[in-house]
Amino acid sequence: MGLILAFAPLFAQNADAQLYQVDPIHPEWLSNELVEEVFPGAPIVITQDYAWVHLELYGRIPKIRYEYLRRIKILGEEGVQRANMSFSVAKSDIDESLVSWRAVTYGLNPEDEVVSFPVERKSLQLDKRGNEWVYSVEFPFVRPGSVIELRYEINSDDIKSLRTWQFQQDIPVMRSQITTFIPSSYVYLPITKGDLSNLIRYEGTFSQRDQVIGTGDFPASRNGITAIPAIQSMQYSGGKSLTYVLTELPALEKGEAFAPEAVNDYAPSIEWQLAQDYYRRFTNENLYNTWDELDRALNRQFHSRRLNRKDRSVLAGKFVPRVRSSTWTAVEQIYADFSMFSWNGEYEATPTNLNKAWKSREGSSSEINTLFLLALREAGIEASPVLISTKDNGFVSAAYPLVNQFNHMLVAMDQGGEKVLLDVVGGMEKPGLLPRNDLNGAGYLLNGQGGEWIPLQSYQKVNQVTYSRFYMKDDGSMDGQVSIVNQDFSTEVEEKRLLEVGEDASAYFLKYVWSGARSASASNGRVEHMPEYHNALKITCDVKIDDYVVKTGDLLFLKPMLMRSLVTNPFQAKERVAPIDLTYPVWEAHMLGLVIPDGYEVAQVPQSIRVMMPGNAGQFTYNVMEMGNILHITSTIQINRTRYSPEEYEGIRQFFEYIVNKHQEDIVIKKVQ
């Protein structure tokens, strides 16, 4: 491929330049030793994952040309089953076209000579999926020891943003790199995501001569990919080339406990936004010099004057009376009103047509939330817009004041000195709860005074307290009563669980509460809604347990965490690739009162402890207190921070290990002689 070879000197500074050369394939890759040394036990490894991005001018029409090369080493039979590659071409507002492609399987013959088996054109499968066309390649003669290779080239009309490059994949990667060739008349902002602490960056320059290498220097077709003809109409003399490299990347583990659902939440990647086109005198209207400038410019879009005078009057007349009630009651009432609006399913950072959304009671996420914001203000409640990027849109980079990094807008109000975030279109019945897709890093609050970053964390939490009191008999059987009080987000979760069991509280206890007693029987179940306690949900049941306590001679053994105990650590792996995303803050407590039988005394109880995570991120407390013949045991788990990096993994793994170990400790009761 002529254009790739033309820039090979960029990588000459690497000690492994020959090994990672583009053409021809290095024989070392047909041996398993190098790859197995880096990724022992892996059945399949990407050895080289490369991209080259060229911005080219044909007359006055700029185009983007992408060239891709991927090589995969097959190490075992499982790898043979996964020996396939695919790529997509956008067919919506962005018009992309596949220019050329070539695929081949490499192997060694009995004389240890490299042999290749090109893929026939009919083996390229096309699947049209809505706004994109997905191409899949089927490789021939694949066996352990083979290397499969795919090269393809795509042209695009979209110069405002370049295709995102993701370094890490769901299989291990030896080397991933991308090089951009951008003329000096264009400025792009590289927006990075994920862990790029080991990123290597090379910078160079290129001339018009470099870009027009084509039929004059190489055959019209090289390695099955047609070379680009010499371009004599380019309107620039040269520019800057930038190469980004990451090496030895382990596979993304999608099955890791509490991992973010969207890979672009944490996978190392780079995307580019066009900031300046000096050639055509274009400036990105979404880019500001400072965040303060962005705040002052956008804040004006969230004022009532964007509604016409008649609609403002109706809005004020409808919601001003709500101020007579308590602030939070007024918020709940207004929230309920706007929850009846129809969300059209479109995320939007700033509103497009408030008047239309108000009249039709339907609109985008930003339009409905902006109307809700204005209604709160009319009711005398201070509220501000907060721009966010949802989980499926990826993280926002604070390095650039770029509006189109955001795709959604929330409403923030002050409640007792704490910022409460509200989202009418989030599908939550109560204000203060945010859907999982909203909880992504930090949002930018617009206040017209410079703005501020605020963490995207639900005001309400998993708030559950279990109260139980049991009377133990000398044969080890126990009778008692258990009540579970749910508030905040826990109410939403447990109400859904109740529906699953037909609102049968006894069945609910047996399915979701018990963690240790095999033959527990529940009866007289009842459900109580407690509006005086912020609509808390209380579920109560009478319980009888026969086989939980172990009796040995004069000793009775039992684990006091009868229910809701943490039996196994959700974080088993020694190392972690993905961050930990717990979604919601947690306050979970279990308070047990155990009355021991007459003629017995406590011989051994777990020691009370308190374990803290750094930075007040969370704590676990376990207290045991004796009062006559009653044991009082309290276990409390509090988690304030919901997101942890892979570097913090060991700390949170040990935190949960403390909880598991403590919940498994026995109480020993002995008969008095």
N, C-alpha and C positions, 0 to 999 in steps of 0.2 A: 504494500500500500504506500504509494509515493509520498503522500502528505505526512504519514506517520514517520517514515524513515527520515524525512527532511529535518525533524526535530529531535532525532536521537541524541545529539550532543548535549541536550538539556540534562540527560541522566548520566552523563559520563563521570560526574563527580561522585557517583555511588560506587562503592567497592564491588557491588554485585551487578554492575551495569550489564556485563555480558550475560549473566544468568537471567536477568529480567529484560533482555532485549526483546523487541517486538517480532522481528522476522530474521532468520527462521527460528523455530522453536529450539530451545537449548536441550540437548540430550539428557541433561541432569533431571529434567522433569519426567522423563520416562523411567527413572529409577524411583523407588519409594523412600529411600533413606532420608533425603532432605526434608520431605514433608512430614514423615513419621516422627522425625526428631523434634519438630516444632509442635505438631498436633498428634501425639500418640493416640492410637485407637480410633481416630476419625476415619469413617468409611469414604468420605469425599471431601475435597478441599479445593477452593478457588485459588489457583496459583497467581494469576494475574487478572486484575479487573481494572481496565483503563478506559478513559474517555478523553477526547480532544474536542474542544469547542471553538469554532471559528466564526467571528462576525465578519461578513463580506459585503462589499458594496458593488452592485451591478448597476452602473449609472447612478441613479439617485435612490434605488430601492435596496435597503439593507436586508440581509438574510442571515440566518444562523444555520451553520452546518455542524452536525454532531457526528463524530466517529467513535465507535465503540469496539472494544476487543475484550473478550472474556475467555480464559482458559481454566478448565476444571480437571483436576487429577482424580482418577478413580482408584481407590485403594482396596475396596472390599466388595463383596457381593451386594451388600446393602447399597453401596455407592452406585453399582450398576443399575439398580432399580430407580435411582434418582438422577440418572444421567440424562437430563433434559434441560433445555434453556428456552426462555421466552422473552419477548420484549413487546412494548406497546407503542402505538402511534396515535396521537390525539387527533380527533376528527370532530371538533365542535367549534367554539369561537377561535381556537388556535388551529391553524391549518398546517399539519405536518405531513410529510410524504416520505415513504421509504425509497431511497435512491438505489441502494445495492446491498447485497448480503453475501456471505460465504460461510459455510460451516464444514468442519472436517474432524475426523477421528484420527489421532496419531497412535502408533504402537511400534513395537520392535518385532522384526522377523527373526527366524532362527539364527541368522548370522549377526544379530544385534544391530541391524541397520534400521534407521527410522523409516517407517512406511506410513502413508497417509491414505485415508478413505474419504473423499469428498462427499458431501451430502447432495443428493440430487434435488433439483428445484421442486419437484413434486412432493418432497418430504417437508416442505414449509407449509404448515397448516395455519389458516386464517380464521379467527373467531371475532365477529363484529359484536362488540358489547357496548351498546349505547353510544357514548361519545368517544369511544376509543376502539381501535382495531388491535387485537392481540395476536401476535405471530408466535408460533411454537415450532421448535425444530426437533426432529427425531433423528438421532445419530446411529449410524450403522457400526457393527463389529466392535461394540463396547464390551470390555472385559476388565477385570482388575489389572492395573498397570497402564491402562489407556489414559490419554489426555484428549479431551474434547475441546474444540475451539469454535467460537462464534464471533464473526465480525459483521458489522452492519453500519450503514450510514443513513442519517435522517436530515432532511431539510425542514426548516420552520420559518414561518413569517413573523412569529412573535419575538420581538427583540426587547420588550419591556421586562421580561423575566426569563432567565435561563432555566433549563431543566435542573431540578434538584439532583445532586449527586449524593447517594448514601454509601458510605464506606463499608459499614458492617452489614453482613447478610445472615441468613438463617443457617448457613454452613460456614466453616472457618475460611478466612481469607489470608493468604500469605502477603499480598501486596495490592493495595487499592490506590489509584491515583487519577487525578483529573488535571488537565492543562487547558487553560483558556487563552485564546489569542484575540485580544481586544484592541482595535485601533485607538490611537491616541485621542481621537475626537469623541470617544465614548468613555463614560465613567459608570462602572457598575459597583454596587455595594454587595460584598459577600456577607451573607447572613448565616452564621454558624449555629448549629444545634448539637446537643449531646456532648459527650466527653471527647474533646479534641486536644487534650493536654499533651499528647505525643505526636501531634501533627507536625510534619516537616514541610516547609514552604520554600520553593525555589522561584526566583524572579529572573526574568530575562527580557530581551527585546527581540523584535523581528522586523524585517523590512518587507516592502511590497514584493520583492523578489522571492522571499520565502513563501509568501502566500500564493504566488502564481505558478509554483512548480507543478507541472502537469505533463501533457503529452510531449513537451519539448525535452524532458529529461528522462521520462520513463515510458515504457510501452503503454499503449492505450488501456490495456487491462493487465493488472499485476495481482497475482494470487487470487484471481477471480473477482476482484473489485475494480470497477472502472475508475481510472484516475480522472481527476477534475481537469478539464481543458484549461489552457493558459487564459487568464483573465486580464485583458488589457484595459478594462474600463474602470478599475478600482480608483477611488478618489482620495486615497490617503497614501502616505509614504511609509507608514509602519506603526508600531505600537508596542504594547507590553504583553509579555507572556508570563503567566503565573501557574506554577505546578504545586498541587497539594497532595501529600503522600501520607498514608497510614499503613503500617505493616503489622503482621502477626495478630490479626483480630480474631478472637474466639467467636463461635457461632452465637447469634442471638437466641436466648432461651425463652421462648414464648410461654412455656409452662411454668415459669417461676412464680412462686406465691406472691399475690398482691402486686404483680407487675402492671405497669400502665398498659391499657388495651391497645393504644395506638403506638406503633413502632416509632413514628416520628416524634414521639414524646421524649425519646432518649437515645435513639440510634444516632451516632455521629454522622452529620451531613452538612452540606453547604448548598445554599440557594442564592441566586443573584437577582437583584433588582436594579433596573436602569435608573441612574440618578440624573445623568446629563448627556444629552446628545448635542454637542457643539456644532456638528455638521448641519443638522436640520433645525438648530436652535430650539431644542425641546428640553424642558425641565420637568422632572417628575412632580406632578402637582400634589402627590401624597407625601412628599419628603419635605421636612422642615429643618431649619438650621439647629434648633434646640427643642427640647421637650416643652420648655416654657412657651415657646412660639406656637407649638402644636396645640397646647392647652388653650391659649388665648384665642386661637383661630377656630378651634372646634367647639369651644364652650358656647359660642353664639348660636350653634345649631340646635341647642337644647333649651330654647326659651319659648314661652307661650306665643310670642308674636309670629311664630311659624304657622300657627293656626289663624284662620281668618277671625275677624272680630266677633261674628255671630257664634262661631263654635267655641271661642274662648269664653263667651258669656254663658253658654250652656254648660261648659265644663266647670266654671266657677260656681254656677248656681247649683249644680248637682253635688259637688263635693265640699264646699265651704262648710255646710252644717255639720259635717263629720267631726270638725274640730271640737265640738262640744263634748264628745266622749273622750276617753283616755286615748293617748297617742297610739298605743299599740292596737287597741280595739279599732281605731280609725284606720290604721294600716291594714288590718285584717279585712275590714269591710271593703275598702277600696281595692285591695288585692283580689278579693272574691269577684268584684265587678269586672275587673279587666281580665280575669281568668276566663271569662265567658267570651272574650274576643277570639276569633279564629286565627291561629298562626298559619301562614301559608307554607311553612316549612323552610323558608329562606332565612339564613343568618345574614345579618347586616350590621356593620359597626355604627353607621350613622343613618338617620331616617331619610327616606327619599320623598315620601308624600304623606305628611301627617293628616292633612284634610281628608284625603281619600280613605285612609285607614280609620279615621274617626267616624266618618259617615257610613262606611261599609262594615265596621266592626271586624275588619280583617286586615292583616298586614304582615310585614316582616318582623323579625325579632326586635330590631331596633325601633321600628315604628310603634309597636304595641308597648314596649317598655318605656319609650319616651312619653307616650300619652299617660301611662301610669305615673311617671315622674312628674309631669305637669299637674296631674290630679293631686298628688301628695303636696306639692307646693301650694296649690289653691286651698288645700285644707290646713295650711299653716305649718306643714311639716317640712323641715329642711331636708333636701335630698339632692344628690349629685349623680351624674352619669359616670359609669365606669366602663372603659373600653377593655375587652378581653379577647383572647384567642382561645377557642375551645380545644379540647384534647385532640379531636380529629383534625384540627388545623395546625397543631404543633405549638411550640413555645415562641414567645416574643423575644427578640433581641433588644435589650435596652441600649445597645450601641448606636442605633439609628432611630431618630424620630420619624418613623415611617408608618403612616396610617394604615396602609393595606396589609400590615402584619396582623391587624385585628379583624375579627369577623363577627363579633357579637358585642352587645352592650347590656350591662346590668345597671341596677339602681342601688345607690348606697344611702343609707340614712343613719343618723346617730341614735344609739340606744344605750343610755347610761354610760356614755364615754367610749362606747365600742361601735365600730362601723359594722352595720348589718347589711349584707348584700341580698338583693331581692331580684327574682327573675320570674315574671308573670308567665312566660311561655315555656318554663322549664318542666311543666307537668307535675309540679308538687302542689299538694292541696293547701299547704300552710306557708305563709311568708317566713323567710329566714332559712328555709331549706333550699339547697341548690342541687340540681342534677349533677351526676358524676361528670358529664361532659364539660361543665362549667369550671370545674376545679382543676385549673391548669396553671400552676405557677403564680404569677402576679398580674393584676389588672392596673390600668392607669386611670385614676380618678381625675376628672376634669372639674376644676373649681374657678377658673379664670384668674387664678393667682399663682400660677406656676405648676399646678397639678401635683399629684403624688402617687407613688406606687403602693398598692396595698395587696397583701396576700389573698389569694382566692381560696378562702376557707369558709365552710358553712358555719353560720352563726349558731345553728342548732347542731347537736351532736348525737351520737349513739348514747343515749342516756337511759340506763336500765339498772334498777335495784331489785334484788330478790331477797325477800324476807321469809324466813322459814323457822318453824319451831317444832321440834320433834321430842317425843317421849319414848325413851328406850326401856324395854323390858329385859329381865335377866336372861331370856333366851336369845337376845339380840334383835328381836323384831322391833319395829318402830312405827308409831302412829304420829301424824302431825298435819300441819297445814302450811301451804306455801302460797305466797302472793308475789307476783311480779308486777312492778310498777314501771311503765314505759312512758318516757317523755321525749319530746323533740322528734328526731328522726326515727327513734326506736318505735314510736307509735305507728308510723307509716309501715315499717317492716313487719311488726307483729300483727297488725290488722290484716295484712295480706296473708300471713300464715294462718290466721284464724279462718279466713275465707277458704283456704285450701282444705281445711278439715271440717267444713260446714259449720263453722262457729261453735264447734263442740270443744269447750274448754278442757274437758278431761282428755280427749284425743290429742289436743294441742300439747298438753303436758307430756304425754307419753312419747310424742313424736319429736318435740323440739327442746324439751327441758332436761330430761334425765340423761346423765352421762355415765352412771356407774351401776345403778340398781337394775338388775335384769328383770325382776318380777315385781316391780313397783305397780301398784294399782291406784288409780286416781278416780275420785268420785266427787259428786256435788260441785262440779265446776261452774264458775260464774264469771261473767265479764262485766266490768263497770267502767263507764266513761266519767272522768272527773274534770268537768269544765273549770272548777275552781282552782285546779292545779294545771293550768295551761293545756286543758284537754288531754290530760294524762289517761293512759289506758291501763287499767288494773285487772289482772287475771288471777283468780284465786281457785285453789283446789284442795280438797282433803286427800291425804296420801297415806297409804299403808305399804310398808316394805318388810319383807320376811327374810331375804337371803343376802342382804348387803353386809351385815356385820359378821365377821369371822370369830367364832368362839373356840378357844383352845384352853381346856381346863377351866381355870378360874379367870382367864383373861378374855377380854373382848377387844377386837381390833376393828377400826373403821377409818375410812378416809372422810374427813368432815365435808369435803367439797362434793356433796351428793349430786349437784346439778350445776350446769354451766361451767364445769371445770375445764381447764385446758389440759387435755390428755396428752397431746403430742405437740411438739414445736412446729409451727407452720413453716419455719425456716430451717430446713435440714441441710442444705448444701453448704460446703465449706467456703465456696466462693460465689460471687454474685455478678451477673452481667447487667441486668436491668435494675433501675431504681425500685424502691418500695413505695407503693402508692396505696395508703390505707383509706383514702377517699374522705372519711369523716372523722372528726375528733371523737374520742371515746371516754365515757364515764360509766364504768360497769362495776357494780358492787354486789356482794353476796353476804348477807348477815344471817347467821345461824345461831339459834338458841337451842342447845341440846340438854335435855333433862336426863341425868343418868339414873339408873334404877337404885332403889334402896339397897343398902348393903354393899354398894360398890363405891370405889373412889378412883380418881384419876391418877394413873401411874406415869403417863408420858403424854406430852402434847408438843406439837411443833413450836419451834421458837419464833417469836414475833420478829419480823424484819421489815425494812423499808429500802427499796431499791430505786434509785433515781437515774434517769437518763440525762446526759449532759444538756445544758442550755434549757432546762425546764421543759424538755420535749415530752416527758412522761414520767410516771412513777407507779410503783407497785407496792402496796402495803398489805401486810398480813398480820393480824393481831389476834391473840388468844388470851382470854381472861376467865378465871374461875370465880364464881360467886355461889358458894355453898355447893349444892348438887347440880348447878347449871353451868355449862360451858358456853361462853359467847365467842364465836369465831367470826371475824370480818375479813373478807378479801376484797381489795379495791384495785382496779386497774384504770389508770388515767393516762390517755395519750393525747397530747396537745398538738403536736406536729404530725402531719400526715404523710409527708414525703421525705424519703431518705435516699441518699446517693449510694452507689455500690461501695464507696469508700467507708460509709457509715454502717455497712451491713453487719459487720462482726458485733458491733455494739448492740444493735437491736436484736440480733440473734441470741446473744447472751441474756438480754433482758427477758425475752420470752422463755429462755431455758430456765431462768430463776422461777418464773411463774409455774411452768410445768412441774418442776421438781417439788416446789412447795405444795402444789395441789395434790401431789401423790403421797405426801407424808401422812403417817397414821397417827391416830389417837389410840392410846392403850388405856383400858379401864380394867381394874382388877377387883376381884371380890375380897371384901374385908374378912380376914380370918378371925 
